[in-house]
Amino acid sequence: MTYLQLSAVFLAVAALTAVALCVGARRTPHLGALTITAFALFVLTAVFDTIMIATGLFHYAPAHLAGVHIGLAPLEDFAYPLAGVLLLPALWTALRARRSRTTSAAAEERA
């Protein structure tokens, strides 16, 4: 299995989980905020992965890479920040919706 295949599976699971968490939510994460966050994380990933690879902290087997690099960071490394951008706001949305339902149910019981 190549790193690209592993990243694709990881992103597919993250995207499906994010969609499942946001289904039925009244409020969903704002697309502009997600875009800005993804851009910032991609820049940070490019910079710090390049530094870590250049200093020899880790390396990738070239046979398993797609061959596209940003700095020294392979394209596959950018799947993980993207998964974070998808999953964390979706989880936050789902937890807020659950808390709202619990709070409103408790208020109805008191009334």
C-alpha positions as CSV (number, residue, x, y, z in Angstrom):
1,M,0.0,0.0,0.0
2,T,1.3,3.4,-0.9
3,Y,1.2,6.5,1.3
4,L,-1.3,8.0,-1.2
5,Q,-3.6,5.0,-0.8
6,L,-3.4,5.2,3.0
7,S,-4.1,8.9,2.9
8,A,-7.0,8.4,0.6
9,V,-8.6,5.8,2.9
10,F,-7.9,8.0,6.0
11,L,-9.5,11.1,4.3
12,A,-12.5,9.1,3.1
13,V,-13.2,7.9,6.7
14,A,-12.7,11.4,8.0
15,A,-15.1,12.9,5.4
16,L,-17.8,10.3,5.9
17,T,-17.5,10.7,9.7
18,A,-17.7,14.5,9.4
19,V,-20.8,14.2,7.2
20,A,-22.4,11.8,9.6
21,L,-21.8,14.0,12.5
22,C,-23.2,17.1,10.8
23,V,-26.3,15.5,9.4
24,G,-29.4,17.0,11.1
25,A,-27.4,19.7,12.9
26,R,-29.0,23.2,12.8
27,R,-25.7,24.9,12.6
28,T,-22.8,23.6,10.5
29,P,-19.2,24.8,10.4
30,H,-18.7,27.9,8.3
31,L,-17.0,27.2,5.0
32,G,-14.9,30.4,5.1
33,A,-13.5,29.5,8.6
34,L,-12.7,26.0,7.4
35,T,-10.9,27.3,4.3
36,I,-8.8,29.7,6.3
37,T,-7.9,27.0,8.8
38,A,-7.0,24.5,6.1
39,F,-4.8,27.1,4.4
40,A,-3.0,27.9,7.7
41,L,-2.5,24.2,8.5
42,F,-1.2,23.5,5.0
43,V,1.4,26.3,5.3
44,L,2.5,25.1,8.7
45,T,2.7,21.5,7.5
46,A,4.8,22.5,4.5
47,V,7.2,24.5,6.6
48,F,7.6,22.2,9.6
49,D,7.6,18.9,7.6
50,T,10.3,20.4,5.4
51,I,12.3,21.3,8.4
52,M,11.9,17.9,10.1
53,I,12.7,16.0,6.8
54,A,15.7,18.3,6.2
55,T,17.1,17.6,9.6
56,G,16.7,13.9,9.2
57,L,14.0,13.3,11.9
58,F,12.2,11.0,9.4
59,H,12.1,10.1,5.8
60,Y,9.8,8.3,3.4
61,A,10.5,5.4,1.1
62,P,10.4,7.0,-2.4
63,A,8.8,3.9,-3.9
64,H,5.7,4.5,-1.9
65,L,5.3,8.2,-2.6
66,A,3.3,9.9,-5.4
67,G,6.3,12.0,-6.2
68,V,4.7,15.4,-5.7
69,H,6.3,17.5,-2.9
70,I,5.7,20.9,-1.4
71,G,9.1,21.9,-0.1
72,L,10.4,18.5,1.1
73,A,7.0,17.5,2.4
74,P,5.3,14.9,0.2
75,L,1.7,15.5,-0.9
76,E,0.5,12.7,1.3
77,D,1.4,14.5,4.5
78,F,-1.3,17.1,3.8
79,A,-4.1,14.5,4.3
80,Y,-3.8,14.7,8.1
81,P,-4.3,18.4,8.5
82,L,-7.2,18.2,6.1
83,A,-8.7,15.4,8.1
84,G,-8.4,17.6,11.2
85,V,-10.1,20.4,9.5
86,L,-13.0,18.1,8.5
87,L,-13.3,16.1,11.8
88,L,-12.8,18.6,14.6
89,P,-15.4,21.2,13.6
90,A,-17.9,18.3,12.8
91,L,-17.3,16.8,16.2
92,W,-17.7,20.2,17.9
93,T,-21.0,20.7,16.0
94,A,-22.3,17.3,17.0
95,L,-21.4,17.8,20.6
96,R,-23.0,21.3,20.7
97,A,-26.2,19.9,19.1
98,R,-26.3,17.1,21.7
99,R,-25.8,19.5,24.6
100,S,-28.6,21.7,23.2
101,R,-30.9,18.8,23.0
102,T,-30.0,17.7,26.6
103,T,-30.4,21.3,27.9
104,S,-33.8,21.8,26.2
105,A,-35.1,18.4,27.4
106,A,-34.1,19.3,30.9
107,A,-35.8,22.6,30.6
108,E,-39.0,20.9,29.4
109,E,-39.0,18.5,32.3
110,R,-38.7,21.4,34.8
111,A,-41.6,23.3,33.2
